[in-house]
Amino acid sequence: ETGVTQSPTHLIKTRGQQVTLRCSSQSGHNTVSWYQQALGQGPQFIFQYYREEENGRGNFPPRFSGLQFPNYSSELNVNALELDDSALYLCASSLMSHRDNTEAFFGQGTRLTVV
Amino acid sequence: GQQVMQIPQYQHVQEGEDFTTYCNSSTTLSNIQWYKQRPGGHPVFLIQLVKSGEVKKQKRLTFQFGEAKKNSSLHITATQTTDVGTYFCHSGGSNYKLTFGKGTLLTVNP
């Protein structure tokens, strides 16, 4: 057990809808990163939040947005869902030290299906 | 942007054979991390390498970081069926765009 929990575990949405995924980070960690993992692929970096501010972003459109709360938990919001958004969404918790990333602990992921 | 290439994409071995996966970057990395993801599971942290030329061992696993900090390798000696999974390298470069390689899927025939 990593201490990182994600909810929900599975979700089915219709194209055009909006979705919010949640992640509670491991105690003592100040950084949350979100990844999208399509079947058979490596995780693709969406963005990272450090002390409630976005600290880096991958090649995802603005309809992917996020938040980090004072307790370092985080949300990933996706607007105007597309079929290609169907994937496993992983949240990773870590401790940012000296502006560098340490080991990340992943949650179990949320399996999103867009129909 | 930062690119991390991982080879091979797939590797099938007989139990007891050795296995190596390689990770190559187009830019110098501040550190590199290795993760293992079992089928249906989530990535699990294995190790982090920081220093140029660093070598670390965990039982049958040996991790190396190249002198130029642009490549890394994971070697498993005498594979077991419990080694099955996808092995990812993960770079935490200074631009904070955290990049996973595509991974190497290891299957082991008992």
Interface residues (C-beta under 8 A of the other chain):
Chain A: S33 Y35 Q41 G42 P43 Q44 F45 Q48 N55 G56 R57 G58 N59 L90 A92 R99 D100 N101 T102 E103 A104 F105 F106 G107 Q108 G109
Chain B: G1 Q6 S30 N31 Q33 Y35 G41 H42 P43 V44 F45 Q48 T86 F88 H90 G92 S94 N95 Y96 K97 L98 T99 F100 G101 K102 G103
